[in-house]
């Protein structure tokens, strides 16, 4: 079976800072949320095996600095961040 996610090696280990919104946990244990600032937002996923390595729980309104790979979810043709690392950066102003 071919993967539904397509990645480009030029867009690995991208640093993005923003505020968490619309967070939810899937039935499989993956964490989905949007990372946003005043002008834009990007969908993110943290797979359950990476969630186990986090030293904190991600919550709506939290400001994060993430290191992620940019991937395309092929069935929808949408970009998202496949988060590999996250660091707390306080509460976001949009919260």
SVG drawing of the C-alpha trace seen along z (x, -y; Angstrom):
<svg xmlns="http://www.w3.org/2000/svg" viewBox="-12 -39 28 41">
<polyline fill="none" stroke="black" stroke-width="0.4" points="0.0,0.0 1.3,-3.4 1.6,-6.1 -1.0,-8.8 1.7,-11.3 4.2,-12.7 7.3,-14.6 10.0,-16.6 13.5,-16.3 13.9,-20.1 11.2,-20.7 12.5,-18.7 13.3,-20.1 11.4,-23.3 11.0,-25.6 7.6,-27.1 6.3,-29.2 2.6,-29.7 -0.4,-29.3 -2.3,-26.0 -6.0,-26.0 -8.7,-23.4 -6.7,-20.6 -8.1,-17.0 -6.9,-13.5 -7.9,-10.8 -9.1,-7.4 -5.6,-6.1 -4.0,-8.5 -2.6,-11.0 -2.8,-14.7 -4.2,-17.1 -4.2,-20.9 -3.7,-24.1 -0.6,-26.3 -1.5,-29.9 -0.5,-33.5 -2.5,-36.7 -2.4,-36.2 -2.3,-32.5 -2.6,-28.9 -1.2,-25.5 -2.6,-22.1 -0.3,-19.9 -0.1,-16.3 1.8,-14.7 1.8,-10.9 1.2,-9.0 4.7,-7.6 6.1,-11.1 3.5,-12.3 5.1,-9.9 8.4,-11.8 6.9,-15.2 7.6,-16.5 4.3,-18.3 0.7,-18.1 -0.2,-20.3 -3.3,-22.4 -5.4,-25.0 -4.0,-28.5 -0.5,-27.3 2.3,-29.0 4.8,-26.4 8.0,-26.3 7.9,-23.1 10.4,-21.3 8.5,-19.6 8.6,-18.0 6.2,-19.6 4.1,-16.9 1.2,-16.7 -1.8,-14.6 -2.3,-13.3 -6.1,-12.4 -6.9,-16.1 -3.9,-17.7 -3.2,-19.7 0.0,-20.6 0.5,-19.9 3.3,-19.8 4.4,-16.4 5.7,-17.6 8.9,-15.9 9.7,-18.1 7.8,-20.8 8.9,-23.3 6.5,-25.4 6.7,-29.1 4.0,-30.4 0.4,-31.4 -0.5,-32.8 -1.9,-36.4 -4.8,-35.1 -6.0,-32.9"/>
</svg>
